[in-house]
Structures are given as structure tokens and as C-alpha cells.
Amino acid sequence: MLPEQSRIRNFCIVAHIDHGKSTLADRIIEMTGLLTDREMQAQVLDNMELERERGITIKSQAVRIVYQAKDGQTYTFNLIDTPGHVDFNYEVSRSLAACDGAVLVVDAAQGIEAQTLANVYLALDHDLEVLPVINKIDLPSADPQRVKDEIEDVIGIEAQDAPMISAKTGQNVEEVLEQIVARLPAPQGDPNGKLQALIFDSVYDAYKGVIVFFRVREGTIRPGEQVLMMATGAVAEVVEVGYFGAGQFVPCDELAAGMVGYLTASIKNVKDTRVGDTITHKKDPCDKPLPGYKKVNPMVYCGLYPADGAKYPDLRDALEKLQLNDAALQFEPETSAALGFGFRCGFLGLLHLEIVQERLEREYHLDLVTTAPGVVYRVHKTDQTVIELTNPSNLPDPSEIDYMEEPIVEAEIMVTSEYIGAIMDLCQERRGIYISMEYMEETRALLRYTLPLNEIIYDFFDALKSRSRGYASFDYEMKGYMRSDLVKLDILINKEEVDALSFIVFAQTAYERGRKMCEKLKAEIPRHLFEIPIQAAVGSKIIARETVKAMRKDVLAKCYGGDITRKKKLLEKQKEGKKRMRQVGNVEIPQEAFMSVLKLDED
Amino acid sequence: MKDRISLYVHIPFCVKKCGYCDFLSGVYDERTQARYVRSLCEEIRFLGAAASGHTVSTVYIGGGTPTWLDLDAMETVLRTLREAFSVSCDAEMTIECNPGTVTADKLQMYRMYGCNRLSIGLQSAKESELRLLGRIHTPERFLHTYDMARKAGFSNINVDLMTGLPGQTLDDLLYTLEYVLRLRPSHISTYALMIEEGTPFFERYGEDVKRREAGEKTLALPDEELEYRLYKMTQYVLEENGYDRYEISNYARQGYACEHNCAYWTRGDYLGLGVGAASLAGKNRGSNVSDLEEYMRRCSLLAERGQEALWQDDAVKKLQADGFVSPFWDGVQTLSRQDEMEEFMFLGLRMNRGVTRRDFEGAFGCRIDGIYGEVLKKLREEEMLVTENGRIFLTERGRDLSNYVLAHFLLGR
């Protein structure tokens, strides 16, 4: 039976990380009886293994649930879960386009945080109705009234009636459901109009092929119809349409305006379905496509290489499949003298990089070597041309370079007043330029800084957390490019330059980073039969050096009858270690070493 | 199994456990010792019958401290051994000994049952080092034991030494070496102190080992440079004094190489007797159960209900393999031809004389170059080994880096 449009609510839940968004989603699903207890695992919507492990939401997930409201009517909710991390703003934006309203979860103890603001602004940009909810009221430190006032003062939305809940215990969650019915709008759109449906996600399934997730704005879509993807021009016959059960796809007869669901079709090429594209009927197409999404550009690049060179085609396949529902992931082939054939990949941030890397390793069983991540630099050449540099190895000869620019961001950091000093010091160290400071309330301030992206991609977030004992929150936005004094730092191992280890660095920190890099590599590279100099160089000038001493003694002292098996195991281990090495010249370098630059600030 | 075999007999008892020791040994009361001796004799008789037709060419009684066992108990073991096996009249028969645990009577009894080689654990001639190691004896005690052994007629005596002790200097080690060299023992074994997990030394020096491996400054253990010098000094001093380094950690005067150990390195067949003892029988490698109670349980099962019942026991039933299997093992590994080739190389090359092409062909029916041609070429180029008149052996550098070299001979799957 199909729900009537006025009794549909399409909404998402947005929150700062750890404010309880996924827990609330779980409770709602549980309370509407969609799942039996046995099926109910913590964080139903986070069904990617990785998401559960890390306790974060990476991909947007959708689920359809049915709610019997107090007015006696039955409502259909399409709940779309969204990621909270700053790296995944793009995913949030996609989810929001499929919604009419947003439930804003705010922690009753912590109040508004940087990502709360960022997500609310995104929701308001999409003209969504925002319904605030105060969560974690069971915490001893909860101060719901303060948080309500804060929401009204800072965001400017009415919050006095906001449900005060504990998603963990289920307390007052019912009220959230009632307010969703009462305060969030029903979808608009004419079921008999010309089909206009927005693709907000897609996944690849080994049996069904490409599965497209969409929201119908106008018209109705049914199996057997010929549809046109307006941007790619691809035409396909719809095989199945349906909606999202918990962790499963439930086929149905049709999806009409206002509904959220999926379709499978005779789509051969994964590239034919582009997230943000509009689906319409081939025969009777709509006039123009829906606006789609703001295109995002990757901000962090690194090289991904298969540990086993023969797996290069597998890596390409895997990247293509991941890109299908992760439009922010970009890649193009590249080669490295040290690492062979691989891909230069672009990511939204370091977490995004890590997630992709782990998904490739877990879901596609690929063993990867990753090179140091870097940002996109702009190189202005003396011949007036400009190149966007994503791979340090491609930096032109210094004589051809007029000047270079690096990307900068405007960061908003929310911090309690006692740590303001520490955080300002941190921003200073990272070459930040102070913009402003506003007090949100007596004890909390919002700091604004301009920071080079390069300085925040590695470990800024961790540093922020540790210097504020976890009390600072952070969000940032790209602000363009700034001229900067940058140099390429090269690493020479046994006098040979290793292209995969080069990176771009702020000139004044080159010496220190070069020195640390040599120290790290010295610890990573095993002894060889000969001495190995490790050098850091800027241009032709060596700025740091370490030496891996030659191996002189490596003896198993005793070896008698009883320990022959054990001794063999030791030798096997020694041999096994070599397999995870990369041969560069006559030096074997462990794969981990290529990520050394990430660990420079650890000590 | 081949016609000639070796025997290893394990006596797991000590006066006191040393801080670095991870061998299967400990302090037990007399009743347990007596039960163990009865059990061991059961096993000896059983395996003696199973190995009838084979001649025993070497015997090694190790521990623990075998000489700590009282005279009657050891006499029972030796007598049972001589009765159960046909020990060749010229067999090398070694018994391990710690200073202060033997008497003239004991030594004479060992001689009577054919023991002709004594291995004394001295470790160090410096009193402070002995105390640090947790040894029960003093240097004087060692001299006394050595003297008694000579008087009892032992002309073939090994002295065990340790290098790389916490706080050890080059002078300290030189003192110990010279102390021992004055006695001109026929054989000297030197081991670098290993810090094994699960020992008190691991608690104390485990972190230091990591520092040393990272090439950093150490707190107590000799750092990398000093350890290397200690190791090299041992080699030079002993070689200069007429000792031949016939294996990586063993030195002997002309004609006194330990035949029993050479049997291990040339892959001779050997049967281990006693708790935890290891065997190589044809293609099968096995180790006796290492749990003392379980070992004694199997022995009494054999004594009381016979070998049929022992083979039917749940723990024993699972031991199934072609060829020789002992019901005292806790598992059996049947070596593939590849395993045997690997062992042939990494054990054989431990010895100064190395391996010969002919022996390899004799054992495996194929040319060594067909299997290891490239490895040999590479290692020869790196000056790790030499091939000369059909013999392949390590250079001095190759011996210093033996782990690196020997790992090359593993063939992988």
C-alpha cells in the first residue's frame, strides 16, 4: 500500500560528532517496530563494518519506517542518516537534498559545537525545517535550559519546545516522533507530473548491479519504464523499484512524488549514474534537471599503489566501485620509479583518505602502499602559466617557477575559555592568521583563524583535542589560495632520490622536517650489508643526514636438537619480513616508510 | 631411521633456577625426582625395544642439572639405558654438570657406565657476574669440580661460557677466557646471553634489548658495538690459542668436536628421552610432552596397562604419521623433501666445514645448483660463502651474519 503524500516525512538527523545522532536513529527504528529485538544491533544504520568499529557514520544511509501517531494516522518516515565529520560535509549535503526537514541533535552537556553550526547552516541552505532536540539529558552534567537558550541565541531558531530526550535510554523519544509529524513539512510535488527524481547515492551490488538511491520530486516511477539520466544521457529500463527496509531493499510497485527509494535497471556502466543527476522518463522528459549538488573538489592527495604490482587492475576496479557512491573520491593513474604503477587519489581530508584506504584493504583485500598526503599547490611559472600540483614529483625546475601558492582555510574553533591560550598557540605554530574571537557565552569562545590547509590535514585535529583536553571543536571551510614560500623536500636513500618520499614544505620548516624525516626513516629501514646514508635535500643542497649502519653481526647462538623447529621459524620470520619491502636501487624499504612523513610530529 | 642413532636424555631438575634460563627445568622435591626417574626408565625401555637393531653412537644427558640427581637415581637411569639400547663401544657419551653438584663417587659411577665427556656450565669466571646470573657456584667451586673430573679420568671436558652479560667489559671477558684457557679444556662453547621472554631477565633487561636493537644506548646490557667486540674477541682469543671454531658457537681442540652436536647439524637420527625432549626419526620430528605430570602419566599408563592401552589413550591416538612415532610425543611434524633440503642447508652451514655437493646429491638425488644455484651465486658475490672442491661453507663474515645467510635457504611455499 502506498502512503499518501501528506503522511510522508523525509528527514535527516544532523549533529556534532558524538552527540548521539546514530543512537537516536536506532531508537526511532526500534520504537516504530521495524526490527525485532534480535535484529536490532547497536547503530543499525552504520552497517559498514568500518563504521561500527570507529563509531562514526561515513556513508549516508536511509531507512523507511512506519509510525502510528497520536492523531490516529499512520505516517511513513524516510530517515536518512548523515555523517558528522568535517571531511564528509559533502555527503551531508547530498543527504539533505533528499529531505524536507532536519532533526538537530544537541548534547545537553556540551551544547553547540563547531559541527553543529556547520550542519545547521547546511540544512538552512537547503531550505529545510530544523527541529532541535536536546539529547543526553540523563547525564549528570546536562544543562538543557542553557543549551536551549544557546540554540536560540546562536542559531536563531525557536528551541523552548525542543524535546528533551535520552536516546540511550529511550526517554521522551516518542515526543521527537510526534514533533516530526507536527513540525516537519510533508513533501510537495505532483505524482502525475513529469518525472523528476534526484540521485543522492548509489551502490554496487554483485547480484543486482548498480543500485541507485533517489528522491522523487515530481511524477511517479515504475518498473519497466525507460528512464533517462539527464546529465550523462544514459538510458535504461527500470527493473525494480523499492524502498529501504532495515539493512535490506524492499521492492514495491511504484514510487511517487515525495518518496525516497531505490531502483535497479539495465545499467551497464557504473559511470552512467552520477550522484546529483536527475532521473526522468525517456518518453516524456521533464523540462530541466534539478539543481543537483555543489561539486566538491578533493583537498588532499596521495599516491596509492598495490603492494603487489600485479594487482594494479584490481586496484583500479576497486577505486571505480568506491567512486560510485563516493563522488568526492578522485583518482588518476601515475607511476613512480620506486613504487611502480598506481594512482594519484584525491580526498576530502585525511579521515576520508584513511577510510578509503581501509575499505580498499578490507572490502577488496588489497595490500596498499600509500605515499605521504599533500594538498593541491598552485605553481605560477615564469612563462605566466599556472599548474595545479597534486604530486610533488611533478614540481617544475625552480628556475621555471615564479612563485607558488598554497590552499588556505578559514577555521572556526569553539573552545572553553581556559584553553583559549593553548589553542591560539597551536594556531600560531601552524602558521595561522588570527581573524576574530567571539564569546558565545561567558565560558566559551569561537575563534576564527586563517590556516594553511597543509598545516591541518595531518594531525591538527588530534593536537586540538589534546591541548584542550577534548573540549575544543573544529570546522573549516576552503578560502582559496595564498602566496607562500614553499620548497620541495627530497629524500635520498643510498644517494638515490626516492620520488615517492618527496613532499612540499614551508621553506622555514624544511630543515626541521628534513631532519625528522631522516630520523624516522632510519628507524624504519632495516640494516643492510652495507651502510646506507639517508639524506634530505632541498634542490641540490643536503640539509639533513642520518646513517643506517651496516649489519655486522646477526647470529643465532645455539641450535641444538630441541630448537631446530623454533630456529627455522625465526629464519622464516626474517625471510617473511623481506616480502613487505620495496626495492629501491639496492636498498629494501618497508612499505610503512612511505607514510613516515605523517608521523613526524608524533614525538 | 638410519643404523646409527643418537640419544638425548633430559633431566629437568636444578638446585635453583637461573634468572636467564628458559629451558624446561626447575626445582622439584625428591619424591617427584624419584617418580620422574621411574617414568624415564619406562620410556627408555620402551624406546630401546622400538629401536632394536639400531646402534647408538652418541648419548647426551642434559638438563637441568643431571649431576644434581643423586648417585643411585642416575645409576638407575644409566644402567637402564645401557640395557635397553645397544650403545656402541666407542660411543661419545656426554653428561652436563654444574660446579658443586658432583662428588668423586658420582664421577666414577658416570665413568663406569661409559660417560666419557663432561660438559661443565661455568658461564663466567667472575664472581660478580656469576651472582648476577643467579648461578649457584663460585669460580673456585668450578676449579674444584674440574680438578675432580680430571682425577676421575675425564679427559674430554667442555666448558660453557656466556658473553654479553649485563655490565660486562672487554677486560671482564678476557679475564674469563684466560682463566679457562689455563686449564686447556678440550672444548669450549660460548653463547651470547639471550634475553628470553618469560624469564626474570626479560623483566629486567627486555627494554634494554629493544634499545640495543634500535642501535641506541643501553642501560645494563652491552650496546651493539660492545657486543660485537665481545663476540669478536672471543673468537680471536680462542682461535689464537689453538681452538678450532668448528661451529658458530663451538670451539674445540683438534679431534674434540662434539659428535653429538654434529649429529644434529648433519641431520642424523636422534631420539629424545624424558620430558620435553625432541627427536628426529626419519622424516618425522617430534617432541615429548613438556608437561611433567602428563609425561609421567603416560609412563605409568605404559607400566601398568601396557603399550596397547597407551596407544589407545585420547592424547596419544591423535599422533598419526607414517614412519616412527613415539607415544610420548605431543605432536608430530612430517618433513617434506623441501623441509629436509632447507634443514640440510641451514644446519649444515652452521659448521665450519659446511656441506658438500656430494652429500646433498646423496640425500636428495638432485644437484644442489638446481635448487640453490641462484642463492649460492648471490651469497658468493656478497662474500658470505665459498665453494671450493665441492664443499660449500661460510666465510667469517657469513658466520657473523649467519641469520641473514641461512634465511636464504628457506624455499617458501
Contacts between the chains, C-beta under 8 A, distances in Angstrom:
chain1	res1	chain2	res2	distance
A	523	B	214	6.9
A	529	B	382	6.2
A	529	B	401	7.3
A	529	B	404	7.5
A	549	B	215	6.5
A	551	B	401	6.2
A	551	B	404	6.7
A	552	B	228	5.5
A	552	B	400	6.2
A	552	B	401	7.5
A	553	B	227	7.4
A	553	B	228	5.1
A	553	B	231	6.1
A	553	B	400	5.0
A	553	B	401	7.0
A	554	B	400	7.4
A	554	B	401	5.0
A	554	B	402	7.0
A	554	B	403	4.3
A	554	B	404	5.3
A	555	B	192	7.1
A	555	B	231	7.5
A	555	B	248	6.1
A	555	B	249	7.8
A	555	B	399	7.4
A	555	B	400	6.7
A	555	B	401	7.7
A	555	B	402	5.3
A	555	B	403	6.5
A	556	B	248	7.6
A	556	B	402	6.6
A	556	B	403	5.7
A	556	B	406	7.9
A	557	B	191	4.4
A	557	B	192	4.9
A	557	B	194	6.5
A	557	B	248	7.4
A	557	B	249	5.1
A	558	B	191	5.7
A	558	B	249	6.2
A	559	B	248	7.8
A	559	B	264	7.5
A	559	B	265	7.6
A	559	B	347	7.2
A	559	B	350	6.1
A	560	B	261	6.7
A	560	B	264	5.7
A	561	B	8	5.7
A	561	B	264	4.8
A	561	B	270	5.7
A	561	B	272	6.7
A	561	B	278	5.0
A	561	B	279	7.8
A	561	B	280	7.2
A	562	B	8	7.8
A	562	B	272	7.2
A	562	B	276	7.4
A	562	B	277	7.0
A	562	B	278	4.2
A	562	B	287	7.1
A	563	B	278	7.8
A	564	B	264	7.1
A	564	B	278	7.5
A	564	B	280	7.7
A	564	B	285	7.4
A	564	B	343	6.9
A	564	B	347	6.9
A	565	B	278	7.9
A	565	B	285	6.4
A	565	B	333	7.0
A	567	B	346	7.8
A	568	B	342	7.1
A	568	B	343	7.3
A	568	B	346	7.1
A	568	B	410	7.5
A	570	B	403	7.4
A	571	B	346	6.4
A	571	B	403	6.7
A	571	B	406	5.7
A	571	B	407	4.5
A	571	B	410	5.8
A	572	B	407	7.7
A	572	B	410	5.8
A	574	B	403	5.9
A	574	B	404	7.4
A	574	B	407	4.4
A	575	B	407	4.6
A	575	B	408	7.8
A	575	B	410	5.2
A	575	B	412	7.3
